[in-house]
Protein backbone atom coordinates (compact mmCIF):
# COMPACT_ATOMS: atom_id res chain seq x y z
CA UNK A 1 0.00 0.00 0.00
CA UNK A 2 1.23 3.52 -0.78
CA UNK A 3 0.78 4.59 2.83
CA UNK A 4 3.77 2.46 3.82
CA UNK A 5 6.55 4.80 2.52
CA UNK A 6 5.10 7.76 4.45
CA UNK A 7 4.59 5.62 7.56
CA UNK A 8 8.13 4.20 7.41
CA UNK A 9 9.57 7.71 6.93
CA UNK A 10 7.54 8.96 9.91
CA UNK A 11 8.89 6.11 12.05
CA UNK A 12 12.47 6.83 10.94
CA UNK A 13 12.11 10.55 11.67
CA UNK A 14 10.65 9.81 15.11
CA UNK A 15 13.43 7.38 16.00
CA UNK A 16 16.09 9.84 14.82
CA UNK A 17 15.09 12.28 17.57
CA UNK A 18 14.27 15.12 15.16
CA UNK A 19 10.74 15.56 16.49
CA UNK A 20 12.04 15.71 20.07
CA UNK A 21 14.63 18.30 19.05
CA UNK A 22 11.92 20.47 17.47
CA UNK A 23 9.60 20.20 20.49
CA UNK A 24 11.26 22.90 22.57
CA UNK A 25 8.04 23.67 24.43
CA UNK A 26 5.01 21.40 24.95
CA UNK A 27 1.78 22.50 23.30
CA UNK A 28 -0.70 23.33 26.05
CA UNK A 29 -3.72 23.72 23.76
CA UNK A 30 -4.75 24.16 20.13
CA UNK A 31 -4.06 27.86 20.68
CA UNK A 32 -0.38 26.93 20.97
CA UNK A 33 -0.28 24.96 17.71
CA UNK A 34 1.31 25.16 15.25
CA UNK A 35 4.34 27.07 16.46
CA UNK A 36 7.64 27.50 14.61
CA UNK A 37 8.93 24.23 16.08
CA UNK A 38 5.92 22.32 14.74
CA UNK A 39 6.50 23.75 11.26
CA UNK A 40 10.19 22.79 11.48
CA UNK A 41 9.17 19.22 12.36
CA UNK A 42 7.69 18.84 8.86
CA UNK A 43 11.00 19.63 7.13
CA UNK A 44 12.16 15.97 6.74
CA UNK A 45 8.83 15.10 5.13
CA UNK A 46 9.15 17.99 2.67
CA UNK A 47 12.67 16.85 1.73
CA UNK A 48 11.42 13.27 1.43
CA UNK A 49 8.66 14.34 -0.95
CA UNK A 50 11.13 16.24 -3.12
CA UNK A 51 13.56 13.30 -3.14
CA UNK A 52 10.77 10.89 -4.10
CA UNK A 53 9.63 13.11 -6.95
CA UNK A 54 13.19 13.44 -8.24
CA UNK A 55 13.73 9.68 -8.08
CA UNK A 56 10.61 9.11 -10.18
CA UNK A 57 11.65 11.60 -12.87
CA UNK A 58 15.39 10.78 -12.93
CA UNK A 59 16.33 9.07 -16.16
CA UNK A 60 13.03 10.10 -17.77
CA UNK A 61 13.28 13.90 -17.90
CA UNK A 62 16.28 16.18 -18.47
CA UNK A 63 17.72 18.16 -15.57
CA UNK A 64 15.72 21.27 -16.44
CA UNK A 65 12.42 19.36 -16.29
CA UNK A 66 13.46 17.67 -13.04
CA UNK A 67 14.03 21.09 -11.49
CA UNK A 68 10.62 22.19 -12.74
CA UNK A 69 9.09 19.08 -11.17
CA UNK A 70 10.72 19.91 -7.82
CA UNK A 71 9.40 23.48 -8.00
CA UNK A 72 5.99 22.07 -8.84
CA UNK A 73 6.06 19.94 -5.67
CA UNK A 74 7.15 22.94 -3.62
CA UNK A 75 4.31 25.01 -5.06
CA UNK A 76 1.90 22.24 -4.12
CA UNK A 77 3.17 22.35 -0.53
CA UNK A 78 2.45 26.09 -0.31
CA UNK A 79 -1.25 25.19 -0.27
CA UNK A 80 -0.72 23.75 3.21
CA UNK A 81 2.14 25.80 4.60
CA UNK A 82 1.07 29.29 3.52
CA UNK A 83 -2.26 29.13 5.43
CA UNK A 84 -0.46 27.65 8.45
CA UNK A 85 2.22 30.34 8.32
CA UNK A 86 -0.47 33.03 8.03
CA UNK A 87 -2.21 31.52 11.04
CA UNK A 88 1.03 31.57 13.05
CA UNK A 89 1.60 35.24 12.15
CA UNK A 90 -1.95 36.09 13.20
CA UNK A 91 -1.92 34.19 16.48
CA UNK A 92 1.63 34.92 17.68
CA UNK A 93 0.76 38.43 18.98
CA UNK A 94 -2.31 36.96 20.73
CA UNK A 95 -0.14 34.32 22.40
CA UNK A 96 1.91 37.04 24.09
CA UNK A 97 -1.05 38.01 26.25
CA UNK A 98 -0.75 35.97 29.46
CA UNK A 99 -4.40 36.59 30.33
CA UNK A 100 -5.60 35.42 26.92
CA UNK A 101 -3.37 32.35 27.05
CA UNK A 102 -4.76 31.44 30.46
CA UNK A 103 -8.31 31.30 29.08
CA UNK A 104 -7.44 29.36 25.91
CA UNK A 105 -5.16 26.88 27.68
CA UNK A 106 -7.33 26.15 30.72
CA UNK A 107 -10.97 26.52 29.59
CA UNK A 108 -11.70 23.64 27.24
CA UNK A 109 -15.01 25.11 26.01
CA UNK A 110 -13.17 28.21 24.73
CA UNK A 111 -10.44 26.02 23.27
CA UNK A 112 -12.98 23.94 21.36
CA UNK A 113 -14.85 26.94 20.02
CA UNK A 114 -11.52 28.32 18.81
CA UNK A 115 -10.69 24.99 17.14
CA UNK A 116 -14.07 24.88 15.35
CA UNK A 117 -13.59 28.47 14.14
CA UNK A 118 -10.07 27.74 12.85
CA UNK A 119 -11.19 24.55 11.03
CA UNK A 120 -14.14 26.35 9.42
CA UNK A 121 -11.98 29.28 8.27
CA UNK A 122 -9.23 27.01 6.91
CA UNK A 123 -11.80 24.76 5.22
CA UNK A 124 -13.55 27.73 3.62
CA UNK A 125 -10.26 29.25 2.43
CA UNK A 126 -8.70 26.01 1.13
CA UNK A 127 -10.23 26.12 -2.38
CA UNK A 128 -9.05 29.70 -2.83
CA UNK A 129 -5.59 28.74 -1.55
CA UNK A 130 -5.51 25.90 -4.10
CA UNK A 131 -6.46 28.24 -6.94
CA UNK A 132 -3.81 30.79 -6.00
CA UNK A 133 -1.09 28.33 -4.91
CA UNK A 134 -1.30 26.20 -8.07
CA UNK A 135 -1.96 29.11 -10.41
CA UNK A 136 -5.12 27.53 -11.78
CA UNK A 137 -6.70 28.98 -14.90
CA UNK A 138 -10.42 28.89 -15.59
CA UNK A 139 -11.31 26.83 -18.68
CA UNK A 140 -13.57 28.92 -20.87
CA UNK A 141 -16.00 28.01 -23.60
CA UNK A 142 -15.03 24.88 -25.49
CA UNK A 143 -15.72 21.15 -25.75
CA UNK A 144 -14.40 20.27 -22.27
CA UNK A 145 -16.35 23.08 -20.60
CA UNK A 146 -19.50 22.04 -22.46
CA UNK A 147 -19.15 18.46 -21.21
CA UNK A 148 -18.51 19.77 -17.68
CA UNK A 149 -21.75 21.76 -17.72
CA UNK A 150 -23.63 18.77 -19.15
CA UNK A 151 -22.42 16.43 -16.38
CA UNK A 152 -23.07 19.06 -13.70
CA UNK A 153 -26.70 19.46 -14.82
CA UNK A 154 -27.21 15.70 -15.02
CA UNK A 155 -25.87 15.08 -11.51
CA UNK A 156 -27.34 18.24 -9.98
CA UNK A 157 -23.93 19.51 -8.88
CA UNK A 158 -23.33 23.27 -8.69
CA UNK A 159 -19.79 24.65 -8.69
CA UNK A 160 -17.59 27.55 -9.73
CA UNK A 161 -16.63 25.74 -12.91
CA UNK A 162 -13.68 23.94 -14.43
CA UNK A 163 -10.03 24.92 -13.92
CA UNK A 164 -6.75 23.87 -15.56
CA UNK A 165 -3.51 23.20 -13.67
CA UNK A 166 -0.47 23.62 -15.94
CA UNK A 167 2.26 21.14 -14.96
CA UNK A 168 4.05 20.62 -18.31
CA UNK A 169 2.66 17.12 -18.30
CA UNK A 170 4.27 16.12 -14.99
CA UNK A 171 0.89 15.42 -13.39
CA UNK A 172 -1.94 13.35 -14.91
CA UNK A 173 -4.76 13.84 -12.46
CA UNK A 174 -8.02 15.58 -11.63
CA UNK A 175 -9.91 16.45 -8.45
CA UNK A 176 -12.97 18.16 -7.08
CA UNK A 177 -12.09 20.81 -4.48
CA UNK A 178 -14.45 22.40 -1.97
CA UNK A 179 -17.47 21.40 0.06
CA UNK A 180 -20.17 23.89 -0.91
CA UNK A 181 -21.38 25.16 -4.31
CA UNK A 182 -20.05 28.66 -3.67
CA UNK A 183 -16.43 27.49 -3.51
CA UNK A 184 -16.43 24.04 -5.16
CA UNK A 185 -14.71 23.49 -8.49
CA UNK A 186 -13.16 20.76 -10.63
CA UNK A 187 -9.47 20.95 -11.50
CA UNK A 188 -7.82 19.03 -14.36
CA UNK A 189 -4.09 18.91 -15.09
CA UNK A 190 -2.76 19.64 -18.57
CA UNK A 191 -1.39 16.10 -18.70
CA UNK A 192 -4.89 14.74 -18.19
CA UNK A 193 -6.65 17.17 -20.52
CA UNK A 194 -4.26 16.61 -23.42
CA UNK A 195 -5.68 14.09 -25.89
CA UNK A 196 -8.78 13.43 -23.78
CA UNK A 197 -11.58 12.16 -26.00
CA UNK A 198 -15.26 12.91 -25.32
CA UNK A 199 -16.22 9.70 -23.51
CA UNK A 200 -13.03 9.83 -21.45
CA UNK A 201 -13.85 13.42 -20.47
CA UNK A 202 -17.35 12.33 -19.44
CA UNK A 203 -15.88 9.55 -17.28
CA UNK A 204 -13.37 11.95 -15.72
CA UNK A 205 -15.93 14.65 -14.93
CA UNK A 206 -18.51 12.09 -13.83
CA UNK A 207 -16.06 10.59 -11.35
CA UNK A 208 -15.02 13.90 -9.81
CA UNK A 209 -18.51 15.36 -9.62
CA UNK A 210 -19.77 11.98 -8.47
CA UNK A 211 -17.92 12.59 -5.20
CA UNK A 212 -19.91 15.80 -4.75
CA UNK A 213 -23.21 14.23 -5.86
CA UNK A 214 -22.84 11.36 -3.38
CA UNK A 215 -21.73 13.75 -0.58
CA UNK A 216 -18.53 11.87 0.18
CA UNK A 217 -16.89 14.91 1.77
CA UNK A 218 -19.70 15.09 4.34
CA UNK A 219 -19.26 11.40 5.16
CA UNK A 220 -15.51 11.86 5.68
CA UNK A 221 -16.11 14.89 7.89
CA UNK A 222 -18.71 13.10 10.04
CA UNK A 223 -16.49 10.01 10.37
CA UNK A 224 -13.53 12.16 11.42
CA UNK A 225 -15.58 14.11 13.97
CA UNK A 226 -16.96 10.86 15.39
CA UNK A 227 -13.59 9.22 16.02
CA UNK A 228 -11.40 12.22 16.80
CA UNK A 229 -14.17 13.63 19.00
CA UNK A 230 -14.34 10.30 20.82
CA UNK A 231 -10.55 10.45 21.32
CA UNK A 232 -10.80 13.88 22.94
CA UNK A 233 -13.81 12.90 25.05
CA UNK A 234 -11.88 9.85 26.28
CA UNK A 235 -8.93 12.05 27.24
CA UNK A 236 -11.32 14.36 29.14
CA UNK A 237 -12.86 11.47 31.07
CA UNK A 238 -9.43 10.02 31.82
CA UNK A 239 -8.49 13.32 33.45
CA UNK A 240 -11.54 12.97 35.70
CA UNK A 241 -10.22 9.77 37.26
CA UNK A 242 -11.14 7.12 34.68
CA UNK A 243 -7.54 6.18 33.86
CA UNK A 244 -8.53 3.15 31.78
CA UNK A 245 -9.87 5.57 29.14
CA UNK A 246 -6.36 6.85 28.43
CA UNK A 247 -6.11 4.14 25.74
CA UNK A 248 -9.19 5.45 23.92
CA UNK A 249 -7.45 8.33 22.07
CA UNK A 250 -4.79 5.99 20.67
CA UNK A 251 -7.40 3.42 19.63
CA UNK A 252 -9.62 6.10 18.07
CA UNK A 253 -6.76 7.57 16.00
CA UNK A 254 -5.71 4.09 14.84
CA UNK A 255 -9.33 3.35 13.92
CA UNK A 256 -9.49 6.63 12.00
CA UNK A 257 -6.41 5.75 9.95
CA UNK A 258 -7.81 2.33 9.05
CA UNK A 259 -11.42 3.44 8.65
CA UNK A 260 -10.70 6.52 6.56
CA UNK A 261 -8.83 4.42 4.02
CA UNK A 262 -11.57 1.76 4.05
CA UNK A 263 -14.32 4.32 3.40
CA UNK A 264 -12.26 6.24 0.84
CA UNK A 265 -11.62 3.15 -1.29
CA UNK A 266 -15.35 2.40 -1.45
CA UNK A 267 -16.20 6.04 -2.12
CA UNK A 268 -13.84 5.88 -5.12
CA UNK A 269 -15.70 2.80 -6.36
CA UNK A 270 -19.02 4.64 -6.07
CA UNK A 271 -17.61 7.62 -7.97
CA UNK A 272 -16.35 5.17 -10.62
CA UNK A 273 -19.91 3.85 -11.03
CA UNK A 274 -21.17 7.42 -11.52
CA UNK A 275 -18.45 7.89 -14.15
CA UNK A 276 -19.47 4.71 -15.96
CA UNK A 277 -23.12 5.80 -15.89
CA UNK A 278 -22.32 9.24 -17.30
CA UNK A 279 -19.88 7.92 -19.94
CA UNK A 280 -22.22 5.17 -21.16
CA UNK A 281 -20.28 2.21 -19.75
CA UNK A 282 -17.11 1.20 -17.90
CA UNK A 283 -14.75 1.11 -20.90
CA UNK A 284 -14.05 4.90 -21.02
CA UNK A 285 -13.29 4.68 -17.29
CA UNK A 286 -10.93 1.76 -17.92
CA UNK A 287 -9.03 3.73 -20.56
CA UNK A 288 -8.94 6.77 -18.28
CA UNK A 289 -7.50 4.80 -15.34
CA UNK A 290 -4.91 3.30 -17.64
CA UNK A 291 -3.63 6.80 -18.39
CA UNK A 292 -3.20 7.74 -14.72
CA UNK A 293 -0.80 4.96 -13.72
CA UNK A 294 2.18 2.98 -14.91
CA UNK A 295 2.37 -0.72 -15.62
CA UNK A 296 3.91 -1.40 -12.20
CA UNK A 297 1.12 0.41 -10.29
CA UNK A 298 -1.88 -0.87 -12.25
CA UNK A 299 -2.36 -3.75 -9.80
CA UNK A 300 -1.21 -1.90 -6.65
CA UNK A 301 -3.67 -0.89 -3.93
CA UNK A 302 -3.28 2.38 -2.05
CA UNK A 303 -4.47 3.69 1.29
CA UNK A 304 -7.33 5.62 -0.32
CA UNK A 305 -7.73 3.77 -3.64
CA UNK A 306 -8.10 0.21 -4.78
CA UNK A 307 -5.79 -0.69 -7.65
CA UNK A 308 -6.90 0.53 -11.11
CA UNK A 309 -7.19 -3.12 -12.16
CA UNK A 310 -9.68 -3.85 -9.37
CA UNK A 311 -11.62 -0.65 -10.05
CA UNK A 312 -12.05 -1.57 -13.71
CA UNK A 313 -13.12 -5.11 -12.75
CA UNK A 314 -15.62 -3.74 -10.23
CA UNK A 315 -17.16 -1.28 -12.72
CA UNK A 316 -17.56 -4.06 -15.31
CA UNK A 317 -19.11 -6.38 -12.70
CA UNK A 318 -21.56 -3.66 -11.62
CA UNK A 319 -22.64 -3.21 -15.25
CA UNK A 320 -23.46 -6.89 -15.55
CA UNK A 321 -24.86 -7.44 -12.04
CA UNK A 322 -27.08 -4.77 -10.49
CA UNK A 323 -26.63 -6.27 -7.02
CA UNK A 324 -22.94 -5.25 -7.02
CA UNK A 325 -23.74 -1.53 -7.15
CA UNK A 326 -26.73 -1.89 -4.80
CA UNK A 327 -24.58 -3.64 -2.19
CA UNK A 328 -21.97 -0.89 -2.37
CA UNK A 329 -24.66 1.81 -2.06
CA UNK A 330 -26.13 0.06 1.01
CA UNK A 331 -22.69 -0.22 2.62
CA UNK A 332 -21.88 3.46 2.13
CA UNK A 333 -25.37 4.46 3.27
CA UNK A 334 -24.83 2.57 6.53
CA UNK A 335 -21.39 4.15 6.92
CA UNK A 336 -22.91 7.61 6.38
CA UNK A 337 -25.65 7.04 8.95
CA UNK A 338 -23.27 5.55 11.52
CA UNK A 339 -20.80 8.39 10.98
CA UNK A 340 -23.50 11.03 11.48
CA UNK A 341 -24.80 9.29 14.62
CA UNK A 342 -21.25 8.86 15.93
CA UNK A 343 -20.45 12.51 15.20
CA UNK A 344 -23.58 13.63 17.05
CA UNK A 345 -22.66 11.47 20.06
CA UNK A 346 -19.05 12.70 20.02
CA UNK A 347 -20.11 16.35 19.83
CA UNK A 348 -22.61 15.81 22.66
CA UNK A 349 -19.88 14.14 24.76
CA UNK A 350 -17.47 17.02 24.11
CA UNK A 351 -20.11 19.60 25.02
CA UNK A 352 -21.07 17.73 28.21
CA UNK A 353 -17.49 17.17 29.37
CA UNK A 354 -16.71 20.85 28.75
CA UNK A 355 -19.90 21.86 30.60
CA UNK A 356 -19.21 19.72 33.67
CA UNK A 357 -15.57 20.83 33.76
CA UNK A 358 -16.44 24.51 33.22
CA UNK A 359 -16.19 25.64 36.86
CA UNK A 360 -12.88 23.88 37.45
CA UNK A 361 -11.47 25.13 34.15
CA UNK A 362 -12.40 28.73 34.88
CA UNK A 363 -11.04 28.41 38.42
CA UNK A 364 -7.62 27.47 37.00
CA UNK A 365 -7.81 30.25 34.40
CA UNK A 366 -8.63 32.81 37.12
CA UNK A 367 -5.71 31.55 39.22
CA UNK A 368 -3.34 32.14 36.32
CA UNK A 369 -4.77 35.62 35.78
CA UNK A 370 -4.49 36.48 39.48
CA UNK A 371 -8.28 36.81 39.88
CA UNK A 372 -8.33 34.97 43.18
CA UNK A 373 -11.84 35.91 44.30
CA UNK A 374 -13.36 34.54 41.10
CA UNK A 375 -11.09 31.50 41.29
CA UNK A 376 -12.28 30.82 44.84
CA UNK A 377 -15.95 30.98 43.81
CA UNK A 378 -15.43 28.74 40.79
CA UNK A 379 -13.39 26.18 42.74
CA UNK A 380 -16.13 25.95 45.38
CA UNK A 381 -18.76 25.50 42.63
CA UNK A 382 -16.62 22.73 41.15
CA UNK A 383 -16.34 21.02 44.52
CA UNK A 384 -12.54 21.29 44.51
CA UNK A 385 -11.76 22.14 48.12
CA UNK A 386 -8.00 21.97 47.67
CA UNK A 387 -8.03 24.47 44.80
CA UNK A 388 -10.46 26.68 46.74
CA UNK A 389 -8.12 26.82 49.72
CA UNK A 390 -5.21 27.82 47.46
CA UNK A 391 -7.35 30.55 45.86
CA UNK A 392 -8.37 31.76 49.34
CA UNK A 393 -4.71 32.32 50.24
CA UNK A 394 -4.24 34.34 47.06
CA UNK A 395 -7.41 36.33 47.77
CA UNK A 396 -6.12 37.17 51.24
CA UNK A 397 -2.74 38.34 49.88
CA UNK A 398 -4.33 40.47 47.16
CA UNK A 399 -6.69 42.11 49.65
CA UNK A 400 -3.83 42.87 52.06
CA UNK A 401 -1.45 44.36 49.46
CA UNK A 402 -3.99 45.85 47.09
CA UNK A 403 -2.31 44.20 44.06
CA UNK A 404 -1.81 40.78 42.54
CA UNK A 405 1.55 39.36 43.71
CA UNK A 406 3.99 38.21 41.04
CA UNK A 407 5.48 34.73 40.88
CA UNK A 408 8.73 35.88 42.48
CA UNK A 409 6.86 37.65 45.29
CA UNK A 410 4.84 34.51 45.99
CA UNK A 411 8.01 32.41 46.09
CA UNK A 412 9.60 34.87 48.54
CA UNK A 413 6.56 34.54 50.80
CA UNK A 414 6.71 30.75 50.48
CA UNK A 415 10.38 30.84 51.52
CA UNK A 416 9.45 32.90 54.58
CA UNK A 417 6.58 30.57 55.54
CA UNK A 418 8.80 27.53 55.16
CA UNK A 419 11.44 29.14 57.37
CA UNK A 420 8.82 29.64 60.10
CA UNK A 421 7.66 26.02 59.82
CA UNK A 422 4.29 26.77 58.16
CA UNK A 423 4.57 24.10 55.46
CA UNK A 424 0.87 24.16 54.47
CA UNK A 425 0.93 27.87 53.71
CA UNK A 426 4.26 27.56 51.93
CA UNK A 427 2.80 24.79 49.77
CA UNK A 428 -0.23 26.94 48.87
CA UNK A 429 2.04 29.85 47.98
CA UNK A 430 4.23 27.65 45.77
CA UNK A 431 1.13 26.42 43.95
CA UNK A 432 -0.03 30.02 43.46
CA UNK A 433 3.42 30.85 42.09
CA UNK A 434 3.15 27.86 39.73
CA UNK A 435 -0.15 29.17 38.36
CA UNK A 436 1.12 32.73 38.05
CA UNK A 437 4.24 31.45 36.27
CA UNK A 438 2.17 29.53 33.69
CA UNK A 439 3.34 26.18 34.98
CA UNK A 440 6.94 27.26 35.61
CA UNK A 441 8.56 27.80 39.01
CA UNK A 442 12.10 28.54 37.92
CA UNK A 443 15.23 27.27 39.69
CA UNK A 444 14.39 29.06 42.96
CA UNK A 445 10.85 27.72 42.99
CA UNK A 446 11.99 24.19 42.18
CA UNK A 447 14.37 24.35 45.13
CA UNK A 448 11.56 25.45 47.48
CA UNK A 449 9.31 22.68 46.13
CA UNK A 450 12.01 20.07 46.81
CA UNK A 451 12.44 21.36 50.37
CA UNK A 452 8.67 21.20 50.84
CA UNK A 453 8.70 17.55 49.80
CA UNK A 454 11.50 16.83 52.28
CA UNK A 455 9.59 18.78 54.96
CA UNK A 456 6.46 16.71 54.26
CA UNK A 457 8.37 13.41 54.35
CA UNK A 458 9.99 14.33 57.64
CA UNK A 459 6.58 15.29 59.07
CA UNK A 460 5.18 11.87 58.13
CA UNK A 461 7.86 9.93 60.03
CA UNK A 462 6.70 8.41 63.35
CA UNK A 463 8.11 10.16 66.45
N, C-alpha and C positions, 0 to 999 in steps of 0.2 A: 504493500500500500504506500502511496506517496506521502503519507503522514510520517513514515518512519524516518526519512532524512532529517526533517525538522525536529522530530522528537530526539533523535540521537545527537543532533547538534546541541539541543537544549540541555541534554544530560551532560555532554562534554563541557559545555560552558559552565554549568553549575559545579561540576567536580573540579574545574580549574581554579575556582575561587574568585572568578571575575565578578559574579553577582554580589558576593560578600564584600568585595573591595569597593563596589559602587554604592552599597548600602551604608552610607556614612551616618545617617540618622534614620531610625525606624519611622514608618508612616503611621501617624496616630489616627488618621481618618481619611476619607476620600478627599477632604479639603487639602490634605498634604500631598496628594498624588495627582499628576506625576511631577516630581521635582527634577532638577538637573541630573541627579544621580540615576533616577529611573530611566531618563532618556539615554544616558550613557550606557546603561545596561543592555540596550538594544544594539549597540555598535557591532558586536560579533555577528549578530544575525544579519545585519545589513551587509557586512563584508562577505558573509557566507552566501547571501543571495547573489551578490555581484560575481563571486567566484563561480557559482553554479552556472549563471548565465554565460560567463565567458567560456566555461568548459564545454557547454553545449554548442556554442558558435565557433569554437576553435577548429580550424581545419576545414570549415565550411565557408566562412566569410573572410574577406581580407581584414587587415588590422583596422582600417578606417571604419568598416562596418561593425567590427567588434566594439570599438570605442563608442560608436553610436548606440549599440545595444546596451552598453553599460550605462550611458547617460539616460537611455529610455527607462531602465530599471530604477535609476535614481529619481527620475521625474515621477515614476509611479509611486515611490515611497513618500514623495512630498504630500500626497493625498492624506497620508496618516500623520506625518510628522509636523506639517505646517499648522493644522488645527491644534495639535497638542502643544506646539511651541507658542501659538497665540494664546492658548488657555493658560500656560505657565506665566506668560508676560502679564496677562490680565489679573491672575490670582496672586502673584508674588507680592504686590503692594498690600493686598488684603491680609496676607499671612503675617505681615509685620505687626498687625494690631493684636496685642496679647489678649484683649477682651474679646475680640472677634474669634480668635483661635479657640479660646476657652469654650465658647458656645458650640462651634462646629465640631470640636474634638470630644466634647463630653455629652452633648445632647443628641442622642441618636435620631430623634424625630427631625431635627434641623438638618443633620447630616444626610438623612435619606431624602428629604425634600430637595436639598442641594444636588444630590446624585441624580434624581429624576430630572431636574432642570437641565443639568449638564448633558445627560444622555439625549434629551429631547432636542436641545440646541445643536449638538453635534450631529444627531441623526437628520435634522432638518437641513443642516448646512452641507452634509456630505455630498449630495448630488452636485451642488454648485462647486464644491472643492474639486470634484472629479472633472467637471467641465473645464475649470480653470487650470488645474494641475496637469491634465493631459493635453490641453490645447485642443479640445474637441471642436469640430466644425459642423454646423447644422447642414444636413443634406437637403437641398432644395428640390424643386420640381424635377421629376424624372421617373424612370421605371421603378427603381428601388423605393422611392418615397410613395409612389402610387400603390405598390404592393403593401407597404407598411400601413397606409391608411385603410386599405381593404381588410387586412387582418385585424386591425384595431377595431373597426366597425363590427366585424363578424364576432369577435370575442367580447365586445363591450368594454374594451380597455381604453381609458383616456390617458394621454401623456403629453409631454412637451414636444414630442416628435422624435426624429431619427438623427443621430449624430455619427460623424466619422472620426476615428482616431488614426492619425497618420503615423505609422511605425516603420515605413520603408519595407514592409513585408515581414518584419521580425515577429509579429504577433498575428496569429490566425484565430480570432476569437470574437465573441459577441457577448453582451450582457444587458440585462435590464437593471437600471439604477433608480432607486427611490421607492418610497412607500405609498405616496399619495399622488393623485393625478396632477396636482399643481407643481410637483417637482420630479415626477417620474419621466424617464426617457430610455430609449434603446440606443446602445452604442455598438458600432460595428467597426472592426479594424480594416485598414486598407487591404491587408493580406486576405481577409475573409471576403471582402466585397469584390475583389478583382476576379473576374471570370465566373461570377456567381450567376447561374442560369435561373430562370423564373421559378421553377418548382423548388430548387434549392433555397432560393430567397424566401419562399413561402414557408418552407420547413424551418429555416433559421428564425424568421420573425415569429412564427407560430410557437416555437419552443420558448423564446424569450418572453413573449407576451403571455404565454401559457402560465408562466410562474405568477404573473400578476393576476390573471383571470382566476387561477385556483387559490389565490391568497396565501401562497407559500411563505411570504415574508411575515405575515401575521402569525402563522403557525410556529415559525422559528422563534419569533419574539415571545410568544406565550410559553413555549417550551423552555426557553432560557430563563424567563422570569420565574417559572415554576421551580426549576432546580436550583438556580442561584439564589432565589429568595428563600428556598428551604435551607440552603447552606447557611445563610445569614441568620435565619430564625433559629437554627440549631446552635450556632455560636452564641446567640443571645441567651438561650435557655441554659447552655452550659455555664455561662457566667453566673446564672442564678442558682447554681448548686447542683445542676444535673450534669455531672462530669462525663457520664457515658455518652452524652450527645456531642462531645468534642469530635468524634469520628464522623459525624454527619456531614460537615462541610467537605471533607476529603472525598467521601463517598458520592456526594451530590455533584462535585466537580468532575469526578471520574465518570459518573453516569451521564453528565452533560457531554463530555467528549465522545463517548460511545454513541449516545442517543442522537446527538446532532448529526453525526455522520450517517447513522442508520436512516434517519428521516430524510436527510438531504439526498441520499441515493435514490430513495423512492419518489421524492419530489421530482428529481430529474427524469425518472421514468414516466411520471404523469405528464410532465411538460413535453416529453418525446411523443406521447400519444396525441397531445394537442397538435404538435407539429405534423404528425402523420395525417391527422384529420384535415388540417388546413391544406396540406400539400397534395392530398388525394391518394395517400398511401405511404408505406414505410420506406420505399426505395429512395426518394429524394433525401430523407433523413439519413439513410445508410451512406449515401454518397457524401453528404455533408460531414458526417462524423469521420469518414475516411480522410477528409481534408484536414481535420484538426489534430491528427496524431500521426506518429510514425509507425513503422511496421512493428517495432519493438514494444510500443505502448498500446497497440490495438487490443491486446488481450489482458491488459493490466488494470486491476481495480485501484481506485483511489479512496481517500477518506470520504469525499463528498460525491463521488461518481462511481457507478459501476463501469466496467471496461466498455469501450465502444462496441466490441464484439457482442457482449451480453445485451447491451441496449438495443442493438439492431435485431438480435434474436427475439427479444421481448416484444418489440414493436411488431414484428412479423407474426408472432404468436397471438398477440392481441387482435390483429386483423382477422385471423382465422377463427379465434375462439373468444367470443364476447365475455365469457366468464373471467378471462385473464384481466381485462381492464376493470371489470366490475369488482373483482377481489381487491385490486390495488386501490380503487376509489374507496371501498369500505374501510380498508386498513388506514388510509390517510384521514378519512373522516373520523375514525375512532381516535387517532393520534391528535387530531385538531381539538376534539371535544375534551379529551383527557388533559391536553395541554392548557386549554382555557380554564378547566376546573382546577387543575393544579396551580395555575397562576393566580386564580382568585383566592385559593386557600393560602398560598404563600404570601400574597399581599395582605390578606386579613391577619395572618400570623405576625407579619412585620409591623403592622399597625398596632396590634394588641400588645406585642412585646415592648414597642416604643411607648405606648400609652401607660402600661403598668410600671415601666422604668422611668417615667417622666420626672417624678419628684426627686428620685435619687440622682438622675442625670443633671437636673437643674441645680441640685444642692452642690454637686461637685463643680459645676460651672461657676456658681456664685463663690465658692471657696477660692477658685483660681482668680477670680476678678476682685477678691477682697470684699465682697458684699456679704458679710458674715451674718447679719440679721436675716436676710433672705435665705442664706444657706441653712441657718438654724431652723427656720420654719419649714423649708422643703425637706430637710433630713427627718424632722419629726413626722411630717406627713408620709414619708416613705417608710417609717418605722425603723430607721437606722439610728439607734441610740448612740452608738460609738461616734458616728459622724456628727450627730447633733451636739455631743459634748465637745468635740473639737471645734465646731463652729461657735459654740458658746464662749470658749476661751478667746477666740478671735474677736467676737462681738464685744467682750469685756475690754480687751486691749484697745480696740478702735474707739470705744466710748471714752476711755480714760485719756487717750492721747489726742483725740480729735482727728486722727488721720489713719489711713490703712498702713500698717507696718510693712516694710519691705522684707524680702527673704533674709537678708543679712541681719536686719534688726531682730527678726524672729529667732534666728540662730543664736544671736548674742543673748537673748532672754532665755533660750533653752539652756545655754551654757551656764548662766547664772542659777537657774532652777536646779540643774544637775549638781552644781557645786554645793547647794544648800540641802541636797538630799531629796528634793521633790521630783522624783522620777516620773510620776504620772503627768505632771504639768510640763515637764521637759519633753516628754514623748508627744503630747498634744501640740506643743510649739514646733517641734521638728516636723510633724505632719503638716501643720499650717505652712511652714517654710517650704515643704515639698510641693504643696499645691501652688503657692505663690511663685515658685521657681519652675513651674510647668514640668514637674516630674524630675527636677534636678536639684540636688542638695549642694553640689560642689564638694571639694576636698574637705573643707571645714565641717560641713554638714554631715558628710559620710563619717568623719571621725567621731562626731557627737553621737550619731546613730549607733556606731560600734560600741561606744562606751555605755550607751543606754542598754544595749543587748547584754553586755557584761554585768551591768547593774541589775538587770532583771534576773539573770541567771544566778547571781549571788543572792538575791532576795528570795529565790525559790529553794535554796539549800536549807535542809533542816538544821536547826540550832542545837 
